[in-house]
Amino acid sequence: MRILGISGLHDSEEFKRRELPGLSEREYRISQGRDSAAALVVDGRIVAAAAEERFTGDKSTGRFPVNAIRFCLDRAGLGLDDLDLIGHGFAHERSELESGDGYLARRFTEVYDPERQVGWFAEHFPGAAVRSRFTPVPHHLAHAASAYYVSGFDDCLVLVADGRGETDSLTVLAGTGGKLEVLHTVPAMHSLGTLYGVFTLYLGFEMALDEYKMMGLASYGDRTRYEREMRQLVRLRPGPEFALPLLARDGDLLQRETHRGVLAVLEETFGPAREPGGPIERRHMDVAAAAQAALENCLLHVLRHFRRQTGLRDLCYAGGVALNCTANGLILRSRLFDRVFVPPGAGDDGTAVGSALYLHATRKPETPIQPMRMPYWGTAYESGEIAEHLAAREDVRARRVTDEAELLAEVAEALERGEVVAWFQGGMEFGPRALGCRSILADPREARMRDHINNLIKKREDFRPFAPVVTEADASTFFEIGRGRERQYAHMLFTTRTRPEHRDRLGAVTHVDGTARVQAVGPDANPLLHGLLEAFGARTGMPVLLNTSFNMRGQPIVRTPREAVDTFLRAGLDRLVIGDHVVLPGSTT
């Protein structure tokens, strides 16, 4: 069975711009249906997946993923009419509020209506028979499927938490025997994702884009300073229930579309909001820490209840909130569950994968879905294609190194000398993390390397940490990871503590609170990166590297050789290793 899944809601932000002129750019970003993507599942195996932003350069775009769809089909040698089913990670239905003639009714008709999605297919793939195969999949079921069916777990609890799906913002399910059963839901009025997002806005960042910045800032703050105030805004209740009365302060349509009502309450409670790009004060750090603590408390409150009620010992977790690595690390360290799996595409891009997997599991349950290892499902380039592009460039010097051991030894030596290396290998990763195929790598041992990359290369806030990548065999030596739990850290989605005796020696990748967002790599997961880690470890005694995404501020992770070379030069990196070619800046003449 051949199933295409897509995510995103085309024209969502554009509709808001037409209907509500005069808002700020940050307010226009508050719209559902971003992170559009496409994924192809063939006979229970994910054969291709990519986010549309990688093709258009528009970060977190929600535009119809025509380029990602074409890539997936081309990868498998299929046309649209060769598909058995097409899934979409939303299943909006017209509500009573959307039945009138106002803003909500027009938004449903122009953006949310499943017929609109069929229309976009008809526009970009004229003549293809789509309607009979198009199936909307409820948003939280798509998220749940993206985690459960590739986790390798037979029976587990499944948690989905995000801003909102169709009407809910949190769903708890039981995944047993290949089926998903909904146990509990929380309506959008009490959304943990929205709560975290409005605090992100209050702190001068962009909602639905910069939540990870607030997570990094929270580590600098005092969680107890605003504890009393947060208890008034976020309330735990008996059983699995919690309430967020703060969000009810968005009373009318304009406030719901901008969160101005909630922001006014935050200003009354914590003082003036931080202006975008303005100085960061101690109270901003403390507010971020208080919001992070509130999120964690609510998540653990729900999980403890359902762990007791169901007896399920493993957890799958997806949705935008599942990208909060600090909370994920706390859940893993809580020992509530034996194993915790978060898919690399935990955000809305992952519902492209999840909608396809859900349709496969429900329509062809006799064919098992293959558990995933690494999400290298994107575009890849052969050595000849790379050489052809490099030969046409006059602004770089390139040479081919066909001996792998020689290549790795050369790169390890350059890293030890302090070079910052762009690393472009194999298939592009799916999800927001660079997992060793589209990465910037550096020596992790001194904090000044973190500052150098933040200030001069990535051009981003200096409080933000970088992640370490380490061999699986050595992960527990340098980080507080229990033996046998290394593979849970494969996708860079959990923080853990750097062991005290190594914190000074890992200054570039250890955060201010002593934690690190670790990626552990085995020889079967990414042999080339694993070999580089071993080569660097042989020189330094430390098989660990700083690993950050190969992009600059505001740019999606690079996809093509052209983007790789252009970004390499623009960022002022020392060398680019692309396939078996080593590239240095400077003219060939």
SVG drawing of the C-alpha trace seen along z (x, -y; Angstrom):
<svg xmlns="http://www.w3.org/2000/svg" viewBox="-25 -49 71 59">
<polyline fill="none" stroke="black" stroke-width="0.4" points="0.0,0.0 1.3,-3.4 0.2,-6.3 1.1,-10.0 0.7,-12.1 0.8,-15.9 0.7,-18.6 0.0,-22.3 -2.9,-24.6 -2.3,-26.7 -3.2,-30.3 -3.8,-30.4 -1.6,-33.4 -2.6,-35.1 -6.3,-34.8 -5.5,-36.5 -3.7,-39.3 -6.6,-39.9 -9.2,-39.8 -7.4,-41.6 -5.2,-44.4 -3.0,-46.4 -1.6,-43.7 2.1,-43.3 4.2,-40.7 4.4,-38.7 0.6,-38.7 0.2,-37.4 2.4,-34.4 -0.3,-33.3 -2.1,-31.0 -2.7,-27.3 -1.3,-25.0 2.4,-25.9 5.3,-23.4 3.8,-21.9 5.5,-18.7 5.0,-15.5 5.8,-11.9 5.5,-8.7 4.8,-5.3 5.1,-2.2 4.1,1.1 4.6,0.0 8.0,-1.7 8.7,-5.4 10.6,-5.9 10.6,-9.7 9.7,-12.7 10.6,-16.4 9.4,-19.8 8.3,-22.3 10.4,-25.0 13.6,-23.3 12.5,-23.8 11.1,-27.4 13.5,-28.9 10.4,-30.2 11.0,-28.9 8.0,-27.1 5.9,-27.8 2.4,-26.4 2.0,-26.6 0.7,-23.6 3.7,-21.3 3.9,-20.8 7.7,-20.6 7.9,-18.2 5.1,-16.0 7.0,-16.0 10.2,-15.0 8.5,-12.1 6.9,-10.8 10.1,-11.2 12.1,-9.3 9.8,-6.3 9.3,-6.7 5.6,-7.2 2.9,-9.6 0.0,-10.9 -2.4,-8.5 -0.2,-5.6 -1.1,-6.2 -3.7,-4.2 -4.5,-6.9 -3.6,-10.5 -3.8,-11.6 -3.9,-15.1 -3.0,-15.7 -6.1,-17.8 -9.8,-16.8 -11.6,-20.1 -15.4,-20.0 -17.7,-23.0 -18.8,-23.9 -21.8,-25.9 -19.7,-29.0 -18.4,-28.5 -21.8,-28.2 -22.5,-31.9 -21.3,-34.5 -18.4,-35.9 -14.7,-35.6 -14.8,-32.0 -17.1,-30.8 -14.9,-32.4 -11.8,-30.9 -13.3,-27.4 -14.3,-27.7 -11.1,-29.3 -8.5,-27.5 -9.8,-24.6 -12.3,-22.8 -10.9,-19.5 -12.4,-20.3 -9.9,-23.2 -7.0,-20.7 -8.4,-18.7 -8.6,-21.9 -4.9,-22.6 -4.0,-19.1 -6.2,-19.8 -4.4,-23.1 -0.9,-21.7 -1.6,-18.2 -4.3,-18.8 -6.1,-15.7 -5.1,-13.5 -7.9,-11.6 -7.5,-12.9 -10.9,-13.2 -11.7,-9.5 -8.3,-8.8 -8.1,-11.9 -8.7,-11.2 -8.5,-13.8 -6.9,-12.3 -7.7,-14.0 -4.7,-16.1 -3.9,-14.4 -4.4,-10.9 -1.8,-11.9 0.6,-13.0 0.0,-9.9 0.6,-7.7 3.8,-9.4 5.2,-8.3 3.5,-5.0 3.8,-3.1 7.5,-3.7 8.6,-3.4 9.0,0.4 6.8,0.5 3.9,3.0 1.9,1.5 2.4,-2.0 0.8,-5.2 0.7,-7.9 0.6,-11.6 0.0,-14.4 0.3,-18.0 0.4,-21.1 -1.2,-24.5 -4.4,-22.9 -5.7,-20.3 -9.2,-20.7 -10.7,-21.4 -8.3,-19.8 -4.9,-20.7 -3.9,-17.5 -4.8,-13.9 -3.9,-10.8 -4.2,-7.5 -3.4,-3.9 -1.4,-2.2 -2.0,1.5 -1.9,4.3 -1.4,1.8 -4.5,-0.3 -4.8,-3.7 -7.6,-4.4 -8.3,-7.9 -8.5,-8.0 -8.6,-11.7 -8.7,-15.1 -8.1,-18.7 -9.9,-21.4 -8.0,-24.2 -9.1,-26.7 -6.6,-25.1 -3.7,-24.6 -0.2,-24.1 1.2,-24.9 -0.7,-28.2 0.4,-29.0 4.0,-28.5 3.6,-30.4 2.1,-33.5 4.9,-33.6 7.3,-33.4 5.5,-36.4 5.7,-38.3 9.4,-37.7 9.9,-39.4 10.2,-36.3 7.9,-34.9 5.1,-32.4 5.1,-29.1 8.8,-29.6 10.9,-30.7 9.6,-28.6 13.0,-26.9 14.6,-30.3 12.4,-30.7 13.4,-27.1 17.0,-28.0 16.5,-31.3 14.6,-29.5 17.8,-27.7 19.2,-31.1 16.1,-31.9 14.8,-31.4 11.8,-29.1 10.6,-30.1 10.5,-33.9 7.0,-33.9 5.7,-30.6 2.8,-32.3 1.7,-34.2 1.9,-31.2 -0.4,-29.2 -3.1,-31.8 -2.6,-31.4 -2.1,-27.6 -4.0,-25.3 -3.7,-21.6 -6.9,-19.8 -7.8,-16.2 -7.1,-13.3 -5.5,-14.3 -7.1,-17.7 -5.5,-21.1 -6.9,-24.5 -5.4,-27.6 -7.7,-30.5 -5.2,-32.9 -6.2,-31.9 -9.8,-32.9 -8.7,-36.5 -8.7,-36.6 -12.4,-37.6 -13.2,-38.7 -12.1,-37.6 -9.3,-40.1 -7.8,-39.1 -8.1,-35.4 -6.2,-36.1 -3.5,-38.2 -3.6,-37.1 -3.6,-40.8 -5.9,-40.0 -3.6,-37.4 -0.5,-39.6 -2.2,-42.4 -2.6,-40.1 1.0,-39.1 2.1,-42.7 -0.1,-43.4 1.5,-40.4 5.1,-40.5 5.7,-44.0 6.2,-45.4 6.7,-42.9 10.2,-42.7 10.5,-44.4 11.8,-42.2 15.5,-42.5 15.6,-44.4 17.9,-43.7 17.1,-40.6 16.6,-41.4 16.8,-39.1 13.0,-39.1 12.7,-37.9 14.8,-34.9 12.7,-34.3 9.4,-34.5 10.8,-32.0 11.8,-29.7 8.4,-29.9 6.6,-29.2 8.9,-26.2 8.2,-24.9 4.4,-25.2 4.6,-23.3 6.5,-20.5 4.2,-20.3 1.1,-19.9 2.7,-17.3 3.9,-15.2 0.5,-15.6 -1.2,-14.1 1.4,-11.3 1.5,-10.2 -2.3,-9.7 -2.4,-7.6 0.7,-5.6 -1.2,-4.5 -4.5,-4.1 -3.3,-2.1 -0.2,-0.3 1.5,-1.0 5.2,-1.1 6.4,-2.8 5.5,-6.3 5.3,-7.7 5.0,-11.5 4.4,-13.9 3.0,-17.4 4.7,-20.7 5.1,-20.6 7.2,-17.4 10.0,-19.5 10.6,-20.9 13.8,-19.0 14.1,-20.1 10.6,-18.8 11.3,-15.6 14.5,-15.1 12.6,-15.5 10.0,-12.9 12.7,-10.5 14.6,-11.0 11.4,-10.7 11.5,-6.9 7.7,-7.0 8.3,-4.9 10.8,-2.3 11.2,-3.8 10.2,-7.2 10.1,-7.7 9.7,-11.1 9.8,-11.1 12.2,-13.5 9.3,-15.3 7.3,-15.8 5.8,-19.1 3.2,-19.6 5.5,-18.5 5.4,-15.1 1.6,-14.8 2.5,-14.2 4.3,-11.1 1.6,-10.3 -1.4,-10.6 0.2,-8.2 1.1,-5.7 -2.4,-6.0 -4.0,-5.2 -1.7,-2.2 -2.4,-0.9 -6.1,-1.2 -6.5,-0.1 -3.8,2.6 -3.1,3.8 -1.8,7.2 1.3,5.5 3.5,4.4 5.0,0.9 8.8,0.9 10.2,-0.8 12.5,-3.7 16.1,-4.2 17.2,-7.5 15.0,-9.9 17.3,-10.4 14.4,-10.5 15.2,-13.7 17.1,-14.7 20.5,-13.1 23.2,-13.8 25.7,-11.5 29.3,-12.4 29.1,-13.2 26.3,-15.7 28.3,-17.4 31.4,-17.5 29.4,-19.0 28.2,-21.9 31.6,-22.5 33.3,-22.6 31.1,-25.5 32.0,-27.6 34.8,-30.1 34.6,-31.2 35.8,-28.0 38.6,-25.5 37.5,-21.9 39.2,-18.5 37.9,-15.0 39.2,-12.6 38.0,-9.1 39.7,-7.3 37.2,-7.5 39.8,-7.0 41.9,-9.7 38.9,-12.1 37.9,-11.5 41.5,-11.9 41.8,-15.2 38.5,-16.5 39.3,-15.4 42.7,-17.2 41.0,-20.4 38.4,-20.2 41.1,-19.8 42.9,-22.9 39.7,-24.8 38.2,-24.9 34.4,-25.1 33.3,-22.5 30.1,-22.4 29.1,-18.7 26.8,-17.8 26.3,-14.0 23.7,-11.5 20.0,-12.0 18.6,-15.2 17.1,-14.7 13.3,-15.0 12.4,-17.3 13.9,-20.4 17.2,-18.9 20.4,-18.4 21.3,-14.8 24.6,-14.5 23.8,-15.0 23.2,-18.8 25.4,-19.9 27.9,-22.4 30.5,-20.7 33.2,-22.0 35.4,-21.2 33.2,-21.0 35.8,-21.5 36.0,-25.3 33.1,-27.7 34.7,-30.2 33.8,-28.0 30.1,-28.4 30.4,-32.1 32.3,-32.2 29.6,-30.2 26.8,-32.1 28.2,-35.6 30.0,-35.3 28.5,-32.4 24.9,-31.7 24.4,-35.3 22.0,-34.4 21.4,-35.2 24.4,-34.4 22.3,-32.6 21.4,-29.7 23.2,-26.4 24.6,-24.0 24.2,-20.3 26.8,-17.6 26.9,-14.5 28.7,-11.5 29.3,-7.9 26.7,-5.6 29.5,-3.6 30.8,-6.7 27.5,-8.5 27.2,-7.3 30.9,-8.2 30.4,-11.9 26.7,-12.3 24.3,-11.0 22.7,-8.4 22.1,-5.0 23.7,-2.0 21.2,-0.6 19.3,-3.9 21.6,-5.5 19.3,-5.0 16.6,-7.1 19.0,-10.0 19.4,-9.3 17.2,-12.3 18.5,-15.1 15.2,-15.5 16.2,-15.0 18.4,-17.0 20.5,-15.3 23.3,-16.4 26.9,-16.4 28.8,-14.4 30.4,-16.9 34.0,-15.7 33.6,-16.5 31.7,-19.8 34.8,-22.0 36.0,-19.9 32.7,-20.2 32.2,-23.9 30.9,-24.6 28.0,-22.1 27.1,-22.2 24.4,-24.7 24.5,-27.1 22.4,-24.6 24.8,-21.8 22.7,-20.0 23.2,-19.1 20.8,-18.1 22.7,-15.0 22.6,-13.1 24.1,-9.6 25.2,-8.0 25.8,-4.3 27.8,-2.8 24.7,-1.5 22.8,-4.8 25.3,-7.1 28.6,-5.2 30.4,-8.3 29.6,-10.6 30.4,-7.8 33.7,-7.3 34.5,-11.0 33.7,-11.0 36.0,-8.0 38.8,-9.8 38.3,-13.0 38.3,-10.9 41.5,-9.2 43.2,-12.6 41.7,-14.2 40.4,-11.4 36.9,-12.8 34.6,-11.3 32.3,-14.2 31.6,-17.1 29.5,-20.3 26.7,-19.7 24.3,-22.5 22.2,-22.8 23.7,-23.9 21.9,-27.2 22.1,-30.8 19.6,-32.8 16.1,-32.8 17.2,-30.3 15.9,-26.7 18.5,-23.9 20.3,-23.7 19.0,-21.1 21.1,-21.3 24.9,-21.6 24.3,-25.1 22.7,-26.2 25.5,-24.4 28.3,-26.3 26.5,-29.6 25.8,-29.3 29.3,-28.0 30.7,-31.2 28.2,-33.6 28.7,-32.2 32.5,-32.4 33.0,-28.7 36.5,-27.2 35.7,-24.2 32.9,-22.3 32.9,-18.5 30.2,-17.6 30.1,-14.0 33.7,-13.0 34.7,-16.6 36.6,-19.0 35.8,-22.6 37.7,-25.7 37.0,-29.4 38.9,-31.2 39.2,-31.4 40.5,-28.4 42.7,-30.7"/>
</svg>
